Amino acid sequence: MKNEHKGIILILSSAFCFAVMAASVKAVPSIPLGEKIFFRNIFGVFLMGYALYKDTSKIKFTNKQLLLLRSVLGFSGVAGYYYSLSKLPLSDAVLLNKLSPFFVIIFSLLFLKEKITKMQIYALIVALLGASLIIKPEFGFLLIPSIIGFTASAFAGGAYTVIRQLRLYAHPDLIVFTFCLFSTIASIPIIIFSGFVIPSGKELFFLILIGISATSAQILMTHGYKYAPASRLAIYGYVNIIFSVIFAIIFWSEYPDLLTTVGGILILFGGFINYFSNNNIKFRKNKSS
């Protein structure tokens, strides 16, 4: 099997695990936000902590500020995403979360001074138009969760942008560990403030599934990018949307309405524009070298 095919399989598996995580979060509406975040990260603390213990050479970093910023942005993104999952139809929340790659483009331009092409600008416009259809700017009870979900994708995009810079200063395993540890600790005040709910057997199952699926998704994605460039694999992460729509229909009988469907198509189309733009740039560079 070719390395790229291995990478595709791993990214598709990661997308499935992310969809399972999102569905699990939605499956426990009576569990407070802080508890969901705690279970989402505690598995990563032990797993990545063990990996660092086995290879202490990974515990080296020269930029504490970026590590902290990545953790704060990542925690904010997860918190907002989990909140939107509890209030919105599953497909809407997942679609809004898939705007994060477009925020990476914006933040990379603003803070990393990376160049942006005309095609990427078109991709941004198309994706934001799709987001506006999903948010449905009406003064209804879903407006605030939609805006929070949209903002969460911006935080996630900021976290991914920081990671692009942070890779120069810290090992990926250390980056994941510090994020999980920070998020676990940061969730405790939220649990204290909102109150702790003792989960039933079924709820405990889904809480554990949140942690296992989220950690598995991160590991599968990380290993997938070892086999092929991110520009060639990132597009397969959008399959997460398809898995989530299937889960929403099966478990909650949530069928995307017309605006959500059109908005989702626009976001996917924007993703394809960005994908082919990136690969076209790399192709021209390789051809000229």
BAZA-189369 format. One line per 2 residues: number of its first residue (from 1); for each residue x, y, z of N, C-alpha, C. Coordinates in steps of 0.2 Angstrom, whole numbers, plus 2048, in hexadecimal, padded with zeros to 3 digits. Example, Ala and Ser with C-alpha at 12.3 -4.5 7.8 and 13.67 -1.06 7.14 Angstrom:
% residues 2
1> 842,7E4,827,83E,7EA,827,842,7F0,827 | 840,7F5,823,844,7FB,824,840,800,827
This chain:
% residues 289
1> 804,7FA,800,800,800,800,804,806,800 | 803,80B,7FC,807,811,7FB,806,815,802
3> 80B,819,803,80B,81D,809,805,822,809 | 803,825,804,7FE,82A,803,7F7,826,805
5> 7F6,820,802,7F0,81C,804,7F0,81B,80B | 7F5,819,80E,7F5,818,816,7F3,81F,819
7> 7F6,824,817,7F4,82B,81A,7ED,82C,819 | 7EA,82B,813,7E3,82C,812,7DE,828,817
9> 7E0,822,817,7DC,81D,81C,7DD,820,823 | 7E2,822,825,7E3,824,82C,7DF,82B,82D
11> 7DF,82F,828,7DB,836,829,7D4,834,829 | 7D2,830,824,7CB,82E,824,7C9,82B,82B
13> 7CD,826,82E,7CC,824,835,7CB,829,83A | 7D0,82E,839,7D0,834,83E,7C9,837,83D
15> 7C7,839,837,7C0,83C,836,7BB,838,839 | 7BB,832,839,7B5,82E,83C,7B6,82E,843
17> 7BC,82E,846,7BC,82F,84E,7BA,836,850 | 7BB,83B,84C,7B9,842,84E,7B1,842,84E
19> 7AE,83F,849,7A7,83E,848,7A4,83B,84E | 7A7,835,850,7A5,831,856,7A5,836,85C
21> 7AB,83A,85D,7AC,83E,863,7A6,843,863 | 7A5,846,85D,79F,84B,85D,798,848,85F
23> 797,843,85C,791,83F,85D,790,83D,865 | 796,83B,868,796,839,86F,795,840,873
25> 798,845,871,796,84B,875,78F,84D,875 | 78C,84C,86F,785,84E,86E,780,849,872
27> 783,843,873,77F,83D,876,77E,83E,87D | 782,843,881,781,844,888,77F,84B,88A
29> 779,84D,888,777,854,889,777,856,890 | 776,852,894,775,854,89B,77C,854,89F
31> 781,852,89C,788,853,89F,78B,85A,89D | 78D,85D,8A3,78F,864,8A2,795,865,89D
33> 796,86A,89A,79C,86B,895,7A3,86A,898 | 7A4,86C,89F,7AA,86B,8A2,7AC,863,8A2
35> 7A7,85F,8A4,7A9,858,8A4,7AA,855,89D | 7A7,857,898,7A8,855,892,7AF,856,88F
37> 7B1,85D,891,7B8,85F,88F,7BD,85B,893 | 7BC,85A,89A,7C0,856,89E,7C2,84F,89B
39> 7BC,84B,899,7BD,845,897,7C0,845,890 | 7BF,84A,88C,7C2,84A,885,7CA,84B,886
41> 7CC,84D,88B,7D4,84F,88B,7D7,84A,890 | 7D4,847,895,7D8,843,89A,7DB,83D,897
43> 7D8,83A,892,7DB,835,88F,7E2,837,88B | 7E1,83D,888,7E7,83F,885,7ED,841,88A
45> 7EB,843,890,7F0,844,895,7F4,83E,897 | 7F1,839,898,7F4,832,89A,7F8,82F,894
47> 7F5,82F,88E,7F8,82C,888,7FE,830,886 | 7FD,837,885,803,83A,883,808,83B,888
49> 806,83B,88F,80B,83B,894,80F,835,894 | 80C,830,893,810,829,893,815,829,88D
51> 813,82C,887,817,82D,881,81D,831,883 | 81C,836,887,821,83B,889,826,837,88E
53> 823,834,892,827,830,897,82B,82B,894 | 829,828,88F,82D,823,88B,833,826,887
55> 832,82C,885,837,82F,881,837,837,884 | 83B,838,889,83C,83E,88C,83F,843,887
57> 842,841,882,846,846,87D,840,84A,87A | 83A,848,87A,835,84C,877,833,852,87C
59> 835,852,882,833,857,887,838,85D,886 | 838,860,881,83C,866,880,838,86B,87C
61> 838,871,87F,835,877,87B,838,87D,87D | 838,882,879,83B,888,879,836,88E,879
63> 830,88D,879,82B,892,878,825,891,87C | 825,893,883,820,891,887,819,895,885
65> 81A,89B,883,815,89F,881,810,89C,87C | 814,89A,876,810,897,871,80C,890,873
67> 810,88C,878,80C,886,87A,806,888,87E | 807,88E,882,801,890,886,7FB,892,881
69> 7FD,896,87C,7F8,899,878,7F5,894,874 | 7F9,88F,872,7F5,889,86E,7F0,886,873
71> 7F2,885,879,7EE,881,87E,7E7,885,87F | 7E8,88C,880,7E2,890,881,7DE,891,87B
73> 7E0,891,875,7DC,892,86F,7D9,88B,86E | 7DD,886,86F,7DA,87F,86E,7D4,87D,873
75> 7D5,87F,879,7D0,87E,87E,7CA,882,87D | 7CB,888,87B,7C5,88D,879,7C1,88A,873
77> 7C5,887,86E,7C2,884,868,7BE,87E,86A | 7C0,87A,86E,7BD,874,870,7B7,875,874
79> 7B7,87A,879,7B2,87C,87D,7AC,87F,879 | 7AE,883,874,7A8,886,870,7A5,881,86C
81> 7A9,87C,869,7A7,877,865,7A2,872,868 | 7A4,870,86E,7A0,86C,872,79A,86F,874
83> 79A,876,876,794,879,877,78F,879,871 | 792,87B,86B,78E,87B,865,78B,874,864
85> 78F,86F,865,78C,868,864,786,866,868 | 786,869,86E,780,868,873,77A,86C,871
87> 77B,871,86D,775,875,86C,773,875,865 | 777,873,860,775,873,859,774,86C,856
89> 771,86C,850,771,865,84D,779,863,84C | 77A,85D,84C,781,85A,84C,784,85D,845
91> 781,85C,840,784,85E,839,786,866,839 | 781,86A,83C,783,871,83C,789,873,840
93> 78A,870,846,78F,871,84A,796,86E,847 | 796,869,844,79C,866,841,79E,86A,83B
95> 799,86C,837,79A,870,831,79E,877,833 | 79B,87A,838,79E,880,83A,7A5,87F,83D
97> 7A6,879,840,7AD,878,843,7B2,877,83D | 7AF,875,837,7B4,874,831,7B6,87A,82E
99> 7B4,880,831,7B7,886,82E,7BE,888,831 | 7C0,884,836,7C7,885,839,7CC,886,834
101> 7CD,881,82E,7D2,882,829,7D2,889,826 | 7CC,88C,825,7CC,892,822,7CF,898,827
103> 7CD,897,82D,7D0,89C,832,7D8,89B,832 | 7DA,895,831,7E2,894,831,7E5,898,82B
105> 7E1,899,825,7E3,89D,820,7E4,8A4,822 | 7DF,8A7,825,7DE,8AE,827,7E4,8AF,82C
107> 7E4,8AB,832,7E9,8AC,837,7F0,8AB,835 | 7F1,8A7,830,7F8,8A6,82D,7FA,8AC,829
109> 7F5,8AF,826,7F7,8B5,822,7F8,8BB,827 | 7F4,8BC,82C,7F5,8C1,831,7FB,8C1,835
111> 7FC,8BB,838,801,8BA,83D,808,8B6,83B | 807,8B2,836,80D,8AF,834,810,8B1,82D
113> 80C,8B6,82B,80E,8BA,824,80E,8B5,81E | 80A,8B0,81E,80A,8AB,819,806,8AE,813
115> 808,8AD,80D,804,8AF,807,7FE,8AC,806 | 7F9,8AF,804,7F2,8AC,802,7F1,8AE,7FB
117> 7EE,8A8,7F8,7ED,8A9,7F1,7E6,8AB,7EF | 7E4,8AD,7E9,7DE,8AF,7E7,7D9,8A9,7E8
119> 7DB,8A3,7E7,7D7,89E,7E7,7D5,89C,7EF | 7DA,89E,7F3,7D8,89D,7FA,7D3,8A2,7FD
121> 7D4,8A8,7FA,7CF,8AE,7FC,7C8,8AB,7F9 | 7C7,8A9,7F3,7C1,8A6,7F1,7BE,8A1,7F5
123> 7C3,89C,7F8,7C1,897,7FC,7BE,89A,803 | 7C1,89F,805,7BF,8A2,80C,7B8,8A5,80B
125> 7B7,8A8,805,7B0,8AC,804,7AB,8A6,803 | 7AC,8A1,800,7A7,89C,7FF,7A6,898,805
127> 7AB,897,809,7AA,894,810,7A6,898,815 | 7A8,89F,815,7A4,8A3,819,79D,8A4,817
129> 79C,8A4,811,795,8A4,80E,791,89E,810 | 794,898,810,791,892,812,790,892,81A
131> 794,895,81E,793,896,825,78D,89A,827 | 78C,89F,823,787,8A4,824,780,8A0,823
133> 780,89C,81E,77A,898,81D,778,893,823 | 77E,890,825,77D,88B,82B,77B,88F,831
135> 77E,895,832,77C,899,838,775,89B,838 | 773,89D,832,76C,89F,831,76B,8A5,836
137> 76D,8AB,834,76D,8B1,838,766,8B4,83A | 763,8B0,83E,75C,8B1,840,75D,8B2,848
139> 759,8B6,84B,759,8B7,852,755,8B2,856 | 757,8AB,854,754,8A6,858,759,8A3,85D
141> 757,89D,860,75B,89B,866,761,897,863 | 762,896,85D,767,892,85A,76D,897,858
143> 76B,89E,858,770,8A3,856,777,8A3,85A | 776,8A3,860,77C,8A4,865,780,89D,865
145> 77D,897,865,781,891,864,785,891,85D | 781,894,858,785,894,851,78B,898,851
147> 78A,89E,854,78F,8A3,855,795,8A0,859 | 793,89D,85F,798,89A,863,79C,894,85F
149> 798,890,85B,79C,88B,857,7A0,88E,852 | 79E,894,84F,7A2,897,84A,7A8,89A,84D
151> 7A8,89D,853,7AD,8A0,857,7B2,89A,859 | 7AF,894,85B,7B3,88F,85D,7B8,88C,857
153> 7B5,88D,851,7B9,88B,84B,7BF,890,84A | 7BE,896,84C,7C3,89B,84B,7C9,89A,850
155> 7C7,898,857,7CB,896,85C,7D0,890,859 | 7CC,88B,857,7D0,885,854,7D5,887,84F
157> 7D2,88B,84A,7D7,88E,845,7DD,891,848 | 7DC,895,84D,7E1,899,850,7E6,894,853
159> 7E3,88E,856,7E8,889,85A,7EC,886,854 | 7E9,884,84F,7ED,880,849,7F2,885,846
161> 7F1,88B,846,7F6,890,844,7FC,891,848 | 7FA,891,84F,800,891,854,804,88A,853
163> 800,885,852,804,87E,851,809,87E,84C | 807,882,846,80B,882,840,812,886,842
165> 811,88A,847,817,88E,849,81B,88A,84F | 817,887,853,819,884,859,81D,87D,857
167> 81C,87B,851,820,875,84F,827,876,84F | 829,87C,84F,831,87E,84F,834,87E,856
169> 82F,87D,85B,832,87E,862,830,878,866 | 82C,874,864,82A,86E,869,828,868,865
171> 828,862,868,826,85C,864,81F,85B,864 | 81C,859,85F,815,858,85E,811,854,865
173> 815,84F,867,812,84C,86D,811,850,873 | 816,855,874,816,85A,879,811,85F,878
175> 810,861,872,80B,866,871,804,863,873 | 803,85D,871,7FC,859,872,7FB,859,87A
177> 801,856,87D,800,855,884,7FF,85C,888 | 802,861,886,801,867,88A,7FA,86A,889
179> 7F7,869,883,7F0,86B,881,7EC,867,885 | 7EC,860,885,7E8,85C,889,7E8,85D,891
181> 7EE,85F,893,7EF,860,89A,7EC,867,89C | 7ED,86C,898,7EA,872,899,7E3,872,899
183> 7E0,86F,894,7D9,86E,893,7D5,86A,899 | 7D9,865,89C,7D6,861,8A1,7D6,865,8A7
185> 7DB,869,8A9,7DC,86D,8AF,7D7,873,8AE | 7D6,876,8A8,7D2,87C,8A7,7CA,87A,8A7
187> 7C9,873,8A6,7C2,871,8A7,7BF,870,8AE | 7C4,870,8B3,7C2,86E,8BA,7BE,874,8BD
189> 7C1,87B,8BC,7BD,880,8BE,7B6,881,8BB | 7B5,87F,8B5,7AE,87F,8B1,7AA,879,8B5
191> 7AD,874,8B6,7A9,86E,8BA,7A7,871,8C1 | 7AB,874,8C4,7AA,877,8CB,7A4,87C,8CB
193> 7A5,880,8C5,7A0,886,8C5,799,883,8C3 | 799,87E,8BE,792,87C,8BB,790,876,8BF
195> 794,873,8C3,792,86D,8C7,793,867,8C3 | 795,862,8C7,797,85B,8C5,791,857,8C4
197> 790,853,8BF,78A,84F,8BE,78D,848,8BE | 78B,844,8C2,78D,83D,8C2,78A,839,8BC
199> 78E,837,8B8,78B,834,8B1,788,82D,8B3 | 782,82B,8AF,780,825,8AF,785,820,8AB
201> 783,81A,8AB,787,815,8A8,788,817,8A0 | 782,818,89D,782,81A,896,786,821,895
203> 785,825,899,789,82C,899,790,82B,899 | 792,827,89E,799,826,89F,79C,822,899
205> 798,81E,896,79B,81B,890,79C,820,88B | 798,825,88A,799,82A,885,79E,82F,887
207> 79F,830,88D,7A5,834,88F,7AB,831,88E | 7AC,82B,88F,7B2,827,88E,7B3,827,886
209> 7AE,826,882,7AE,826,87B,7B1,82C,878 | 7AF,832,87C,7B1,839,879,7B9,839,87A
211> 7BB,837,880,7C3,837,881,7C6,832,87C | 7C4,82C,87B,7C7,827,877,7C7,829,870
213> 7C1,82B,86D,7C1,82D,866,7C5,834,865 | 7C5,839,869,7C8,83F,868,7D0,83D,868
215> 7D2,839,86D,7D9,838,86D,7DB,833,867 | 7D7,82F,865,7D9,82A,85F,7D9,82F,859
217> 7D4,833,858,7D4,838,852,7DA,83C,852 | 7DD,83E,857,7E3,842,857,7E9,83E,855
219> 7E9,838,858,7EF,833,856,7EF,831,84F | 7E9,82F,84D,7E8,82D,846,7EA,833,841
221> 7E8,839,842,7E9,83E,83E,7F1,840,83E | 7F4,840,844,7FB,841,844,7FF,83C,840
223> 7FD,836,841,801,830,83D,7FF,831,836 | 7F9,833,834,7F7,833,82D,7FC,838,829
225> 7FD,83E,82D,801,843,829,808,841,829 | 80A,83C,82C,811,839,82B,812,836,824
227> 80D,834,821,80D,830,81B,80C,834,814 | 80A,83A,815,809,83F,80F,808,846,812
229> 80A,84B,80D,809,852,80F,802,853,812 | 801,858,816,7FB,85A,819,7F6,85D,813
231> 7F9,860,80E,7F6,863,809,7F2,85E,805 | 7F4,858,805,7F1,852,801,7EC,84E,805
233> 7ED,84F,80B,7E8,84B,810,7E3,84F,813 | 7E4,855,814,7DF,859,818,7D8,859,816
235> 7D7,858,80F,7D0,858,80C,7CC,852,80E | 7D0,84D,810,7CC,847,812,7C9,848,819
237> 7CB,84C,81D,7C9,84E,824,7C1,850,823 | 7BF,853,81D,7B9,855,81D,7B3,850,81C
239> 7B6,849,81C,7B1,844,81C,7AE,843,823 | 7B1,846,828,7AE,847,82E,7A7,84A,82E
241> 7A6,84E,829,79F,851,828,79A,84C,826 | 79C,847,822,798,842,81F,796,83D,825
243> 79B,83B,829,79A,837,82E,795,83A,833 | 796,840,835,792,844,83A,78B,844,837
245> 78A,846,831,783,846,82E,77F,83F,82F | 783,83A,82E,780,833,82E,77E,831,835
247> 783,833,83A,781,832,841,77B,836,843 | 77B,83C,841,775,841,843,76F,83E,840
249> 76F,83B,83A,768,838,838,767,832,83B | 76C,82D,83D,76A,827,840,768,828,847
251> 76C,82C,84B,76A,82C,852,765,832,854 | 765,837,851,761,83D,853,75B,83F,84E
253> 75B,83B,848,757,83D,843,757,844,840 | 75D,846,841,75F,84D,83F,761,84D,837
255> 75C,850,833,75E,851,82C,760,858,82B | 765,859,827,767,860,826,762,864,822
257> 760,86A,824,75B,86E,820,75F,870,819 | 75B,874,815,75E,876,80F,764,87B,810
259> 763,880,814,768,885,815,76F,881,818 | 76E,87D,81D,774,879,81F,777,875,81A
261> 773,872,815,776,86E,810,77A,872,80B | 777,877,809,77A,87C,804,780,87F,808
263> 780,881,80E,785,884,812,78B,87F,812 | 789,878,814,78E,873,814,792,872,80D
265> 78E,872,808,791,871,801,796,877,800 | 794,87D,802,798,882,801,79F,882,805
267> 79E,880,80B,7A4,87F,80F,7A9,879,80C | 7A6,874,80A,7AA,86E,807,7AD,871,800
269> 7A9,875,7FC,7AC,878,7F6,7B2,87C,7F7 | 7B1,880,7FD,7B6,885,7FF,7BC,881,801
271> 7BB,87B,804,7C1,877,806,7C4,874,800 | 7C0,872,7FB,7C3,86F,7F5,7C7,875,7F1
273> 7C5,87B,7F1,7C9,880,7EE,7CF,881,7F1 | 7CF,881,7F8,7D5,882,7FC,7DA,87C,7FB
275> 7D7,876,7FA,7DC,870,7FA,7DF,870,7F3 | 7DB,872,7EE,7DE,872,7E7,7E3,878,7E6
277> 7E1,87D,7E9,7E6,883,7E9,7ED,882,7EC | 7ED,87E,7F2,7F3,87C,7F5,7F7,878,7F1
279> 7F4,873,7EE,7F7,86E,7EA,7FA,870,7E4 | 7F6,875,7E1,7F8,878,7DB,7FF,87C,7DC
281> 7FF,880,7E2,805,884,7E4,80B,87F,7E4 | 80A,879,7E8,80F,875,7E9,812,872,7E3
283> 80D,870,7DE,80F,86D,7D8,813,872,7D4 | 811,879,7D4,815,87E,7D0,81C,87E,7D3
285> 81C,87E,7DA,823,87F,7DD,827,879,7DB | 825,873,7DB,829,86D,7DA,82B,86D,7D2
287> 826,86F,7CE,828,86F,7C7,82D,874,7C5 | 82E,87A,7C9,833,87F,7C8,839,87E,7CB
289> 839,879,7D0,840,877,7D3,844,872,7D0
